[in-house]
Amino acid sequence: MTALILNSAQRRELRAQAHHLEPVVMIGADGLTPAVTKEADAALNAHGLIKVRAMMDDRAAREGAFVTLCETLDAAPVQHIGKLFVIWRPIPEKVKAPEDKAKAAPRIVKVVKASKGKFQRPQVKSLRVMGNERVTAGGIVKRAKPRMQSKKGG
């Protein structure tokens, strides 16, 4: 996998966005473990732009962890200041699988009917309307008629 490459204008914009972020992933004294990589991957999928804090004292080890993390996650290195890394990767689009033969969920509809006497309150009813039903102006639930099928062609 190759890390993403950003130009200076993109990097500057991402640094500005990351300024107010808190670190969401911490690299402990054990270094870059598979668990840390997995958490960073999940955070990048959710947020796209993350801060990572490295608790290592060795500067060369921190730089190596920064480069390795970006390459393994196919992410772009944005900034490395001290023990903080800023990493960016575009958020993948969520694909919603269409359900077969999905029906519309029932709706709850409030129907207000005027009372027969002029000093009584109007009646309020909550009706459950299914996907193939409709409510008339009088507050009656009717089943919708099936659509007409064309007799032309196939």
C-alpha positions in Angstrom: 0.0 0.0 0.0 1.2 3.5 -0.8 0.4 6.5 1.5 -1.6 9.3 0.0 0.3 12.4 -1.1 -1.0 15.9 -0.3 0.2 19.2 -1.7 1.0 22.0 0.7 -2.4 23.8 0.4 -4.3 20.6 1.2 -1.9 19.9 4.1 -2.4 23.5 5.5 -6.2 23.1 5.3 -6.1 19.8 7.1 -3.8 21.1 9.8 -6.3 23.9 10.4 -9.1 21.5 10.7 -7.1 19.2 13.1 -6.1 22.1 15.4 -9.2 21.6 17.7 -9.2 17.8 17.6 -8.2 15.7 20.6 -6.1 12.6 20.1 -8.3 9.5 19.6 -5.6 6.9 19.4 -2.6 6.5 21.7 0.5 4.6 21.0 1.9 3.2 24.2 5.4 2.1 25.3 5.0 -1.1 23.3 5.0 0.8 20.1 2.9 0.2 17.0 0.9 -2.9 17.8 -1.8 -4.5 15.7 -4.4 -3.3 18.2 -3.2 0.3 17.7 -3.3 -0.1 13.9 -6.8 -1.5 14.1 -8.1 1.3 16.3 -6.5 3.9 14.1 -8.1 2.3 11.0 -11.6 2.4 12.7 -11.1 6.0 13.7 -10.1 7.0 10.2 -13.1 5.2 8.8 -15.4 7.1 11.2 -13.7 10.5 11.1 -11.3 10.8 8.2 -8.9 13.2 10.1 -7.5 12.0 13.4 -4.8 12.9 15.9 -2.6 10.2 17.4 -0.5 10.6 20.5 2.8 8.6 20.8 4.0 7.9 24.3 7.5 6.9 23.1 10.5 9.0 24.2 12.7 8.1 21.2 12.2 10.6 18.4 13.4 8.2 15.7 11.0 5.6 16.9 8.1 8.1 16.8 9.0 9.1 13.2 9.2 5.5 12.2 5.8 4.7 13.8 4.3 7.7 12.0 5.5 6.6 8.6 4.6 3.0 9.2 1.1 3.8 10.4 0.5 6.0 7.4 1.7 3.3 5.0 -0.2 0.4 6.6 -3.4 2.4 6.7 -3.0 3.9 3.2 -3.4 7.4 4.8 -1.7 10.7 4.2 0.7 12.1 6.8 -0.4 15.7 7.6 1.6 16.8 10.6 4.1 15.5 13.1 4.8 17.8 16.1 6.5 16.3 19.1 4.4 13.3 20.2 1.3 14.2 18.1 0.6 12.9 14.7 -2.2 14.1 12.4 -3.3 11.6 9.8 -5.9 11.9 7.1 -7.7 9.4 4.8 -10.9 10.0 2.8 -13.9 8.5 4.5 -15.2 5.6 2.5 -18.8 5.9 1.2 -21.2 3.7 3.0 -23.0 1.3 0.6 -26.6 0.6 1.7 -27.8 -2.8 0.4 -31.3 -2.7 -0.9 -33.6 -5.1 0.9 -35.7 -7.4 -1.2 -39.4 -7.0 -0.9 -39.1 -4.3 1.7 -42.4 -2.9 2.8 -43.1 0.5 4.2 -43.2 0.8 7.9 -46.5 1.5 9.6 -47.2 5.2 10.4 -49.0 6.5 13.4 -51.5 9.2 12.3 -53.5 11.4 14.6 -57.1 12.0 13.4 -59.2 14.8 15.0 -62.9 14.6 14.5 -65.3 17.3 15.4 -67.8 16.4 18.1 -71.6 16.3 17.6 -72.4 18.7 20.4 -71.1 22.2 20.3 -69.8 22.1 23.9 -67.9 18.9 23.7 -64.2 18.5 22.8 -63.2 17.1 19.5 -62.3 13.4 19.4 -58.6 12.6 18.9 -57.6 9.2 17.7 -54.2 7.7 16.9 -54.5 5.3 13.9 -51.9 2.9 12.6 -51.7 3.2 8.9 -49.8 0.5 6.9 -47.9 1.2 3.7 -50.8 0.2 1.4 -53.4 2.3 3.3 -54.4 5.9 3.3 -56.6 8.2 5.6 -59.5 9.9 4.0 -60.6 13.5 4.9 -63.3 12.0 7.2 -60.7 10.0 9.2 -61.4 6.6 7.7 -58.6 4.3 6.8 -58.9 2.9 3.3 -56.7 0.4 1.5 -55.0 1.9 -1.6 -56.0 0.6 -4.9 -53.4 -1.3 -6.9 -51.9 0.6 -9.8 -53.2 0.0 -13.2 -50.9 -2.2 -15.3 -50.3 -1.2 -18.9 -51.7 -3.5 -21.5 -49.2 -2.4 -24.1 -46.0 -4.3 -24.6 -44.4 -6.7 -22.1 
